[in-house]
Amino acid sequence: MKFYIIIPAHNESKTIGLTLNSLVNQTRLPKKLVIVNDNSDDNTEKIVSEFCRKYNWIKSVNVSSSSDHTPGAKIINAFYEGYAILDDQYDIISKFDADLIFDPDYIERIYNHFRRNSKLGIVGGVCYIKREERWIPENKYRDDHIRGAIKSYRKDCFIEIGKIKNSIGWDTIDEFLAKYYSWNILVDSKLKVKHLRATGDRYNRESEKLQGVASFRMRLGIILTFLSGIKSAINKGRFSIIESYLKGYFMAKSKKMSFLVNREQGKFIKNSRWRGIFKRLFR
C-alpha cells in the first residue's frame, strides 16, 4: 500500500519542524509527503525547505491566500494545492495538521488497520493536549469521530465520498458520507497524537457563523442547527454563539447557497444526527 500525506501549513514555524521530525522517524515511512505553505510570513518555508533537501520523498508547494485562520475553505484549498502535485497511485491518503507529534509506529498501525479490513474507509487516532505538564485527551469530540487533524482515507472511499468538501464541517460530512456508502470508520484510542495547540485557538468569531452556513448546506434543518449552537455555546460558555449559528444558517438560506450533499445523502445525515441525539439522551 502506498501511503501519501498532505499537510497544509500557515505560520507554523513553532511546530512544523516537530511534526516533520516525528514523520521522518516512523517505523513505516510514507511514500510521499507534501507540505503546502499557505501564505506564511514566518520561518515555515525555511524549515520545510530543509526537510525537502534532506528527504527526496518530501515535497513542498507555496500558495497565497488570506491571512485569516478560519476553518474550512482555507485549509481545504491548501490541501487540494498539495493534492494537485501528487499522482493518483496512492492507496491511502492522509490530511494531517502541522502542529502534531506522532508516535514512531503511527503510520505502521494505520497501515495495518487498512490492510486487515478491506471495508475500512477512514482511520485515525486520538489527539492529546498538554495541561499542567500532563498530556490528556483533548475531548473536543465524541469517541467515534476522527479529528480533521489526523484523517487517513482508503483511496476507494475517498473517491466515492467525493473527496473532501470545501467547507467548514468537512470532517463531519466525510464520515457521514462514508457510512452512507457502507464504509467503516475506526478511531484507534491507542494511537495517541500530541496536539501542540488546542483546536480553534486561532479561529475568529466569523467561524461560528460559518458553522450555521455549513448546517444549511448539509441539509440539517433549523432545529438541528439550533441544537448544535446550544451545544457549542455550553462548551465554550458563550451563548452569543447560538445567534451566530442561526445568522449563518439564515444567511445561507437567503442566498440560496448550494448544498454539499444530495437529498438522499442529506436525509441520511439528518436521520443519523437525530439517532445520535436520542442515543445520548436515553442511554
N, C-alpha and C positions, 0 to 999 in steps of 0.2 A: 504494500500500500504506500502510495506517495502522499506525504503529509506536507501541505502548504500552509503558511501563516501570513496574515496581513495585520500590521499594527499601525493604525492612524496615530499621529503624534502632533500635538500642538503645545509648544512651550513646555517640554518635558525634560529639560536638561538635568533636573534634580533626580529623576527616576529612570530615564530610558536606559542609561548605562547598566543599572542594576537588573532591569528586565532582560536586556540582551545578554548580559553575562550569565544569567540563570538559564537562558535558552541555548547558548553555545556549549553549556556543560551538561546537557541532557544525555541520559544513557542511550536514547534513540534520537538522533538528530532529524529535524525536518528536512525535506528535500529542498524546499525553497522558503525563504523568508523575505518579505518586502515591508520596509518601513516607509510610511507616507508622511513626510514632513509637511504639515499643513499650516503654512503661514506663520511659522515660529520666528520670533525675534530674539531668542536667547541662543544658547550653545547646542541646541538639539541637533542641528545639521552637522556640526563638527563632530559630536560624539558618534552619531550614526555613521558618518563617513569613515571613522577609524575602524569600526566593526566591518564595514563593507570592504575595506582594503585588506583586512586580515582574513576574512572568510568569503570565499567566492560564491557561496550559496546564499549570501545575504545581499540584497539589492535595496536601493532607495529611490524615491521619486519626490521631488519638491513641487508643491502646488500652492496656489494663492487663493485664499478665501477670506471671510471676515475674521476679525479678531475676537468676536464673541464666542464664548464657550457654552453653547447650548446643545442639549441632547437632540438626537435625531438626525436631521438632514446633513448638518456639517460633518459629523463623524462618518456617516454612511457615504456621503460624496467622496470623502477621503478614502474610505475603504475601496470604493469602485475605481478610484485612480490607481490603486495598487493592483486590484484585480485585472485591470486592463493590460498590464505589462506581463501577466502570467500566461502560460499556455493552459490548455484545458485537460492536461494529462493527470491531474490530481485525483486521488481517491478520497482524501479528507481535506477539508479547508477550514481553517480557524481564523476567527477575528478576535484578537487579543488587544487589551489596552496597554498603554505604555507606562503604567505605574504598578507593575506586578512583579513578584518574585515567585518563581515556580520551583518546587522540589525537583531534584535531578531526574526522577523517574516519571514526571508528569506526562510527557508525551508518550512514553512507552506504555503507560497504563491506559491512556485514552485510546491509543492504537490497539491494544489488546481487547478492550471493550468492543470496538468496532469489528475486530477480527472474529470474535466469538459469537456475535449476534448480528446476522445479516439484516435484521429489521430495525436495528438501532439507527435513528436518523440524526439525533443531536445528543452530544455528551459534554459534560463539564464537571468541574469540582465545586468547591465552596470557598468563597472569599473570607479572609480573616483580616481584621484591622487591629492596630496596636492601641491599647488603652492602659495607661499606667504601667508600662513595661510588660504587659501581657498581651499575647495575641488571642483575640476572641472572635467568634463568628460575627460577621457584620450584621446578620439577622435583618436585613432590609427586606427580604422577600421570603416567600414560602419555601419549604424544603423540597418542593417538586418543580422549582423554577431555576433554570440555569442563567446566571447573570450574563448580561451582554458583554461584560469584560472578558469572559473566558469561554466563548462558544466555539464548539467544534462540530462540523457537519459532515455527514456522508454525502458524497457528490450527488447521488441519485435523489436523495431527499432535498438537498439544497436547490437543485434544478426544479424539482416537482413543486416546491412551495413558492416558486417564483423568485428565488434567492432572497436577499434582504430588502425589505420595504424601506423606501427613502422617507422615513417619518419617525417622529418620536413614538415610542411604543413598539418599535420593530422587533425587539427581543421578547415581546409577548406574542405578537402576531405570528412570528415564525413557529413557535411551539404549538399554538392552536392549529395552524395550517398543517404542521407535521402530523398531529393527531388526526386531523380531518382526512389526511391521505394514508392513515393507518401505520404511521411510523411510530416507533417507541422513542421515549426520551429518558435519559439516565442522568441523575445527579449523584455523583460518587462522593459521599460525605467524607471518605478517607483521603480524598485528594484536596489538600489544604493549600490555598494560594494566598500569599501575603499581599494584601491590597494596601499600598503605601499612602493612599489618600482616599478618604471616605467618599462614597458615591454622592454626587450632587454638590460637593464643596464649592465648585466654581460655576454652577449653573445660576443664571439670573432669574428674576421673577417672571420674565416672559415665558419661561419653560412651563410654568404652571398653566398658563392659558393654552399652550400647545398640547397639554395633556387632554384638555377638553376638545380641541380640534381633532386629535387622534381618536378619541372616543366616537365622535361623529363619523369619521372616515372608516372606523371599524364596524359601523352599524350597530353600536351598543345600545343606542337609545338614551333618552334623557334621564330615566330613573337610575340606570347603572352608572351613568356619568356622575350624577349627584352622589350616589353611594361611594364611588371612587374618590370624589372630592372630600367627603366626610372622613374617609379612612386616612387620606393623606393629611388632612387638617389635624386629626388626632395625633398622628405620628409626629408631625412637625410642631404641634402646639400653636398653630396659627390658622384661625378659622376663616381668614380672608381668602384662603386657598379655594374654598368651596365656590366663592364668587368667581374666581379666576377660571376654574374648570367650566362653570356654566357659561361665562362670557365666551370662552374659546369654542364651546360646543355650538352656541347660537350664531357666532360669527361664521363658523364653517358652514352651518346650515343656510344662513342668509346668502352666502357667496356661492352656494351650491357646489362646494368642493367635491372633487372626485372621490369615490370610495376606494379603499385599499384592497377590499375583498368583494367577491360577487355575492349575490343574495344568499345562495346556499351556504357559502363559507361564513357569511355574516350571521346567519341563523345558527349555525353550529357553534360559533364563538359565543354568541349571546346566551344560548342554552347552557353551554359549558360554564360560563360565568355564574349563572343562576344556580346551577348544581353545586358549584364550589361554595357559594354563599350559604345555601341550605345545609350543606355538609358541615360547615364550620359552626352553624347555629345549633344544629341538633346532634352533634357528635357526643 
